[in-house]
């Protein structure tokens, strides 16, 4: 009886799913470890926000270079190098809040290392995945972020009692383990690509030729690309603010620690994992069955996701109970994940040959959102703290969540107006 062979592209997609999973274990792990150390050292909220945002400075400067490097050297290789880099740095990150210089440098390097990852992933997926499978493939890959965040949020807080350094050791181990698996099982795509318009990268001369003629000007001034960029900014603004500050909201605003929440603290990220994959499956179904065009499929899912999220974010600071806060946060993040079947897959629609480059430009905006959002939230909370003496006042938190809600509405309108599912870069 002949063995049933799994198509290589499925293996590649699954490995990229594990990749984003490990990355987000690290991203939720640092705020947990650092918040404990900073509270013990009596670090104020604005200083805490500054340290939490340092990662995104490294992340933002490496997005476009990451897209270029993936195009030039191949996404498979760049993905491996970047993973080894951030894992090694994570293993030696100092946790003492008073060793600010070394802590900032470490977070900056980890940000640079992870900044190469998503442009590389989009380059790899554009080369391997045919158009009718792109929505669910990208959705599965990105859903690894949310499953990693859920697992990290569940497991890592309990490690603090044994010493916060254990969180960094676990994260570094996962990073090195994935690197070994990727090195053993990943391969370059065949010369005849699976995806329409994707890049044959078998020979370095072909990669170099394509790199030299990347249409940078058209990419930068394209309205459909800007529609993707604006929505990427808002998605990550909401995600990073909630990821970094929701533990503080529960602790200071609702007087409940993460450990007390048990399994329920995973709910927002589990919703993201589920709705990301639901969105991908629905999008591919609508496109394959020709119920909607690619353009209107992207617009539909993006609009539903961002509008529902906006409502949930605006309601969140009004409910003021742990259960309803978790429900609102879960609906908000789950809806945003559904919206990724709109803007996040759109890179491959408009520019399959340059998906890594467009993703680099788009993710630069998303990373700027992390820097601005995490830092600005600290300032807003510090301002409200001066008036009320602590963070139990909901006035500062209202502004934090309202800003995110309004951004979701604005981004949805921009995407409706300017996005397209048609290929615009040959």
C-alpha positions as CSV (number, residue, x, y, z in Angstrom):
1,X,0.0,0.0,0.0
2,X,1.5,3.3,-1.1
3,X,2.1,5.9,1.6
4,X,0.1,9.1,1.3
5,X,2.5,12.0,0.9
6,X,1.7,15.4,2.5
7,X,2.2,18.2,0.0
8,X,5.3,20.2,0.8
9,X,3.4,23.5,0.9
10,X,1.3,22.1,3.8
11,X,4.4,21.4,5.7
12,X,5.8,24.9,5.0
13,X,2.5,26.5,6.2
14,X,2.4,24.4,9.3
15,X,6.0,25.3,10.2
16,X,5.2,29.0,9.7
17,X,2.3,28.5,12.1
18,X,4.7,27.2,14.7
19,X,7.0,30.1,13.9
20,X,4.5,32.8,14.8
21,X,3.4,30.7,17.8
22,X,6.9,30.8,19.3
23,X,7.3,34.6,18.5
24,X,4.2,35.5,20.4
25,X,5.1,33.4,23.4
26,X,8.1,35.7,23.6
27,X,6.1,38.8,23.1
28,X,3.6,38.1,25.9
29,X,6.3,36.7,28.1
30,X,8.4,39.8,28.4
31,X,5.6,42.1,29.7
32,X,4.7,39.4,32.3
33,X,8.3,39.1,33.5
34,X,9.2,42.8,33.3
35,X,6.0,44.0,35.0
36,X,6.7,41.8,38.0
37,X,10.3,43.0,38.2
38,X,9.3,46.7,37.6
39,X,6.6,46.6,40.3
40,X,9.1,45.3,42.8
41,X,11.6,48.0,41.8
42,X,8.8,50.7,42.0
43,X,9.2,51.8,38.4
44,X,6.5,54.3,37.3
45,X,4.0,53.6,34.5
46,X,5.5,56.0,32.0
47,X,8.9,54.4,32.4
48,X,7.4,51.0,32.2
49,X,5.7,51.9,29.0
50,X,9.0,53.2,27.5
51,X,10.7,49.9,28.2
52,X,7.8,47.9,26.9
53,X,7.9,49.9,23.6
54,X,11.6,49.5,23.0
55,X,11.0,46.1,21.2
56,X,9.0,47.9,18.5
57,X,11.9,50.4,17.7
58,X,14.0,47.4,16.7
59,X,11.0,45.8,15.0
60,X,10.2,48.9,12.9
61,X,13.7,49.5,11.5
62,X,14.0,45.9,10.2
63,X,10.6,45.5,8.4
64,X,11.5,46.9,5.0
65,X,15.1,45.5,5.1
66,X,13.5,42.2,6.1
67,X,11.4,42.2,2.9
68,X,14.4,43.1,0.8
69,X,16.5,40.4,2.4
70,X,13.8,37.8,1.9
71,X,13.5,38.8,-1.8
72,X,17.3,38.8,-2.2
73,X,18.4,35.7,-0.3
74,X,15.2,33.7,0.0
75,X,12.6,33.8,2.8
76,X,13.6,30.4,4.1
77,X,17.2,31.4,4.9
78,X,16.3,34.9,6.3
79,X,13.6,33.3,8.5
80,X,16.2,30.9,10.0
81,X,18.8,33.6,10.7
82,X,16.3,36.0,12.3
83,X,15.0,33.2,14.6
84,X,18.5,32.2,15.8
85,X,19.3,35.9,16.4
86,X,16.3,36.7,18.7
87,X,16.4,33.4,20.5
88,X,20.1,33.8,21.4
89,X,19.5,37.4,22.6
90,X,16.5,36.4,24.6
91,X,18.6,33.7,26.5
92,X,20.9,36.5,27.8
93,X,18.4,39.3,28.3
94,X,19.0,40.9,31.8
95,X,15.8,41.4,33.8
96,X,17.0,43.9,36.4
97,X,15.0,47.1,35.7
98,X,18.0,49.1,37.0
99,X,20.3,47.8,34.3
100,X,18.4,49.9,31.8
101,X,21.1,50.2,29.1
102,X,21.5,46.4,28.7
103,X,17.8,45.8,29.0
104,X,17.0,48.3,26.2
105,X,19.8,46.9,24.0
106,X,18.5,43.4,24.4
107,X,14.9,44.3,23.6
108,X,16.1,46.3,20.6
109,X,18.0,43.4,19.2
110,X,15.1,41.0,19.7
111,X,12.9,43.5,17.9
112,X,15.3,43.6,15.0
113,X,15.4,39.8,14.9
114,X,11.7,39.4,14.9
115,X,11.2,42.2,12.4
116,X,12.6,40.0,9.6
117,X,10.2,37.2,10.3
118,X,6.8,38.3,8.8
119,X,8.2,39.8,5.6
120,X,10.1,36.5,5.2
121,X,6.9,34.4,5.9
122,X,4.9,36.3,3.3
123,X,7.7,35.8,0.8
124,X,7.7,32.1,1.5
125,X,3.9,31.8,1.4
126,X,3.6,33.8,-1.8
127,X,6.0,31.3,-3.5
128,X,4.4,28.2,-2.2
129,X,0.7,28.7,-1.9
130,X,-1.7,29.0,-4.9
131,X,-4.2,31.9,-4.9
132,X,-7.3,29.8,-3.9
133,X,-5.5,28.6,-0.7
134,X,-4.0,31.9,0.4
135,X,-6.7,33.2,2.7
136,X,-6.7,30.1,4.9
137,X,-2.9,29.6,4.7
138,X,-2.2,33.1,5.8
139,X,-4.9,32.9,8.5
140,X,-3.5,29.6,9.8
141,X,0.0,31.0,9.9
142,X,-1.0,34.2,11.7
143,X,-3.3,32.3,14.1
144,X,-0.2,30.9,15.5
145,X,0.4,34.3,17.0
146,X,-2.8,34.1,19.0
147,X,-2.4,30.5,20.1
148,X,1.2,31.4,21.3
149,X,-0.2,34.5,23.1
150,X,-2.9,32.3,24.7
151,X,-0.5,29.6,25.9
152,X,2.0,32.2,27.1
153,X,-0.7,34.1,29.0
154,X,-1.9,30.9,30.6
155,X,1.5,29.3,31.5
156,X,4.1,32.0,32.0
157,X,2.6,34.0,34.9
158,X,2.9,30.8,37.1
159,X,6.7,30.8,36.4
160,X,7.2,34.2,38.0
161,X,7.1,32.6,41.5
162,X,10.2,30.5,40.5
163,X,12.0,33.6,39.2
164,X,11.1,35.7,36.1
165,X,14.3,34.5,34.3
166,X,12.6,31.2,33.7
167,X,10.3,32.9,31.3
168,X,13.2,34.0,29.1
169,X,14.8,30.5,29.3
170,X,11.5,28.9,28.1
171,X,11.2,31.4,25.2
172,X,14.8,30.9,24.1
173,X,14.4,27.1,24.2
174,X,11.3,27.3,22.0
175,X,13.1,29.6,19.5
176,X,16.1,27.3,19.2
177,X,13.9,24.2,18.9
178,X,11.9,25.8,16.0
179,X,15.1,26.8,14.3
180,X,16.3,23.2,14.3
181,X,13.0,21.9,12.9
182,X,12.9,24.6,10.2
183,X,16.5,23.8,9.2
184,X,15.7,20.1,8.8
185,X,12.3,20.2,7.1
186,X,12.1,23.5,5.1
187,X,13.1,23.6,1.4
188,X,13.2,26.3,-1.3
189,X,10.2,26.4,-3.6
190,X,10.4,24.7,-7.0
191,X,11.4,26.8,-10.0
192,X,7.8,26.6,-11.2
193,X,5.9,28.2,-8.4
194,X,2.6,27.0,-6.9
195,X,1.3,30.5,-6.7
196,X,0.2,32.8,-9.5
197,X,2.8,35.5,-10.2
198,X,5.1,34.3,-7.4
199,X,8.8,34.4,-7.5
200,X,11.1,31.6,-8.8
201,X,14.1,31.7,-6.5
202,X,16.1,28.7,-7.5
203,X,19.0,30.8,-8.7
204,X,20.5,33.8,-6.9
205,X,20.9,35.7,-10.2
206,X,17.1,35.6,-10.7
207,X,16.6,36.9,-7.1
208,X,19.1,39.7,-7.7
209,X,17.5,40.7,-11.0
210,X,14.0,40.9,-9.4
211,X,15.4,42.8,-6.4
212,X,17.0,45.4,-8.7
213,X,13.6,46.2,-10.3
214,X,11.3,46.4,-7.3
215,X,8.8,49.2,-8.1
216,X,9.4,51.1,-4.9
217,X,7.8,54.4,-6.1
218,X,4.6,52.6,-7.2
219,X,4.4,50.7,-4.0
220,X,4.8,53.8,-1.8
221,X,2.2,55.9,-3.7
222,X,-0.4,53.1,-4.3
223,X,-3.7,53.8,-2.6
224,X,-4.6,50.1,-2.2
225,X,-1.3,49.6,-0.5
226,X,-2.1,52.5,1.8
227,X,-5.4,50.9,2.6
228,X,-3.5,47.8,3.8
229,X,-1.0,50.0,5.7
230,X,-3.7,52.0,7.6
231,X,-5.5,48.8,8.7
232,X,-2.3,47.1,9.7
233,X,-1.5,50.2,11.8
234,X,-4.9,50.0,13.6
235,X,-4.8,46.2,14.0
236,X,-1.5,46.3,15.7
237,X,-2.3,49.4,17.7
238,X,-5.2,47.6,19.3
239,X,-3.4,44.3,19.6
240,X,-0.2,45.6,21.2
241,X,-2.0,48.0,23.6
242,X,-4.2,45.2,24.8
243,X,-1.3,42.7,25.0
244,X,0.9,45.0,27.0
245,X,-1.6,46.8,29.1
246,X,-4.5,44.5,29.7
247,X,-2.6,42.7,32.6
248,X,-2.2,46.1,34.2
249,X,-5.9,46.9,33.7
250,X,-6.9,43.7,35.4
251,X,-4.4,44.3,38.2
252,X,-4.9,48.0,38.9
253,X,-8.3,48.8,37.4
254,X,-10.2,45.6,38.3
255,X,-8.1,44.5,41.3
256,X,-7.6,41.0,39.8
257,X,-4.3,39.3,39.0
258,X,-3.7,37.2,35.9
259,X,-3.1,34.1,38.1
260,X,-6.6,34.5,39.6
261,X,-8.2,34.5,36.1
262,X,-7.1,30.9,35.5
263,X,-7.9,29.5,32.0
264,X,-10.3,32.4,31.3
265,X,-7.3,34.8,30.6
266,X,-6.7,32.8,27.4
267,X,-10.1,33.7,26.0
268,X,-9.1,36.8,24.0
269,X,-6.3,35.0,22.2
270,X,-8.3,31.8,21.7
271,X,-11.0,33.9,20.0
272,X,-8.3,35.4,17.8
273,X,-7.0,31.9,16.9
274,X,-10.5,30.6,16.1
275,X,-11.8,33.7,14.1
276,X,-8.5,34.0,12.2
277,X,-9.0,30.5,10.8
278,X,-12.8,31.0,10.3
279,X,-12.1,34.2,8.4
280,X,-9.6,32.5,6.1
281,X,-11.9,29.6,5.4
282,X,-14.9,31.8,4.7
283,X,-12.8,34.1,2.4
284,X,-11.5,31.1,0.4
285,X,-15.0,29.7,0.2
286,X,-16.6,32.9,-1.0
287,X,-13.8,33.3,-3.7
288,X,-13.7,29.7,-4.8
289,X,-17.5,29.5,-5.2
290,X,-17.5,32.9,-6.9
291,X,-20.1,34.3,-4.5
292,X,-18.0,37.4,-4.2
293,X,-15.0,38.8,-6.1
294,X,-11.7,38.8,-4.3
295,X,-12.1,42.6,-3.8
296,X,-15.5,42.4,-2.1
297,X,-14.6,39.4,-0.1
298,X,-11.6,41.3,1.4
299,X,-13.8,44.4,2.0
300,X,-16.6,42.5,3.6
301,X,-14.5,40.6,6.1
302,X,-12.4,43.6,6.9
303,X,-15.4,45.8,7.6
304,X,-17.2,43.3,9.8
305,X,-14.1,42.6,11.8
306,X,-13.1,46.2,12.4
307,X,-16.6,47.6,13.1
308,X,-17.5,44.9,15.6
309,X,-14.1,45.4,17.3
310,X,-14.8,49.2,17.5
311,X,-18.0,48.6,19.4
312,X,-16.5,46.1,21.8
313,X,-13.6,48.4,22.6
314,X,-15.9,51.3,23.3
315,X,-18.0,49.2,25.6
316,X,-15.1,47.6,27.5
317,X,-14.3,50.4,30.0
318,X,-18.0,50.8,30.8
319,X,-18.6,47.2,32.0
320,X,-16.1,47.2,34.9
321,X,-16.3,43.5,35.8
322,X,-13.8,40.8,35.1
323,X,-16.2,38.6,33.2
324,X,-17.6,41.3,30.9
325,X,-14.1,42.8,30.4
326,X,-12.9,39.4,29.1
327,X,-16.0,39.1,26.9
328,X,-15.4,42.5,25.4
329,X,-11.7,41.9,24.9
330,X,-12.4,38.6,23.3
331,X,-14.9,40.0,20.9
332,X,-12.7,42.9,20.0
333,X,-9.6,40.8,19.3
334,X,-11.5,38.0,17.7
335,X,-13.2,40.4,15.3
336,X,-9.9,42.0,14.4
337,X,-8.5,38.5,13.7
338,X,-11.5,37.9,11.4
339,X,-10.6,41.2,9.6
340,X,-7.2,39.8,8.8
341,X,-8.8,37.8,6.0
342,X,-9.3,41.2,4.5
343,X,-6.2,43.4,4.8
344,X,-3.6,40.9,5.9
345,X,-4.0,38.6,2.8
346,X,-4.3,41.5,0.5
347,X,-0.5,41.8,0.1
348,X,-0.5,38.6,-2.0
349,X,-3.5,39.8,-4.1
350,X,-2.1,43.1,-5.2
351,X,1.6,42.2,-5.4
352,X,2.3,38.4,-5.4
353,X,5.8,38.9,-6.6
354,X,6.6,41.5,-4.0
355,X,4.5,40.2,-1.1
356,X,7.4,40.4,1.3
357,X,8.2,44.0,0.3
358,X,4.6,45.2,0.7
359,X,4.4,43.3,4.0
360,X,7.5,45.0,5.1
361,X,6.1,48.4,4.3
362,X,2.7,47.5,5.9
363,X,4.2,46.0,9.0
364,X,6.4,49.0,9.5
365,X,3.2,51.0,10.0
366,X,2.0,48.2,12.4
367,X,5.2,48.5,14.4
368,X,5.0,52.3,14.6
369,X,1.5,51.6,16.1
370,X,3.2,49.4,18.7
371,X,5.7,52.2,19.6
372,X,3.1,54.9,19.7
373,X,0.3,52.9,21.3
374,X,2.2,51.3,24.1
375,X,4.0,54.5,24.9
376,X,1.0,56.8,24.6
377,X,-1.1,54.5,26.8
378,X,1.5,54.8,29.5
379,X,1.3,58.6,29.3
380,X,-2.5,58.6,29.4
381,X,-2.5,56.4,32.4
382,X,0.2,58.4,34.2
383,X,-1.8,61.6,33.6
384,X,-4.9,60.1,35.1
385,X,-2.9,58.6,38.0
386,X,-1.7,62.1,38.9
387,X,-5.3,63.2,39.2
388,X,-6.7,60.2,41.1
389,X,-3.5,59.0,42.9
390,X,-3.8,55.5,41.4
391,X,-4.8,53.5,38.4
392,X,-8.2,52.4,39.8
393,X,-9.8,55.4,38.2
394,X,-11.5,54.4,34.9
395,X,-11.2,57.9,33.3
396,X,-7.7,57.2,31.9
397,X,-8.7,53.7,30.8
398,X,-11.8,55.1,29.0
399,X,-9.5,57.2,26.8
400,X,-7.2,54.3,26.1
401,X,-10.0,52.1,24.7
402,X,-11.9,54.9,23.0
403,X,-8.8,55.8,20.9
404,X,-8.6,52.2,19.7
405,X,-12.3,52.1,18.8
406,X,-12.2,55.3,16.7
407,X,-9.1,54.1,14.9
408,X,-11.0,50.9,14.0
409,X,-13.9,52.9,12.5
410,X,-11.6,55.2,10.5
411,X,-9.5,52.3,9.1
412,X,-12.6,50.3,8.0
413,X,-13.8,53.3,6.0
414,X,-10.4,53.8,4.4
415,X,-10.3,50.1,3.4
416,X,-13.7,50.2,1.9
417,X,-12.8,53.2,-0.2
418,X,-9.4,52.3,-1.5
419,X,-8.7,48.6,-1.3
420,X,-8.7,46.1,-4.2
421,X,-8.2,42.4,-4.7
422,X,-6.8,42.8,-8.2
423,X,-3.1,42.4,-9.0
424,X,-1.6,45.9,-9.5
425,X,2.1,45.0,-9.6
426,X,3.3,42.7,-12.4
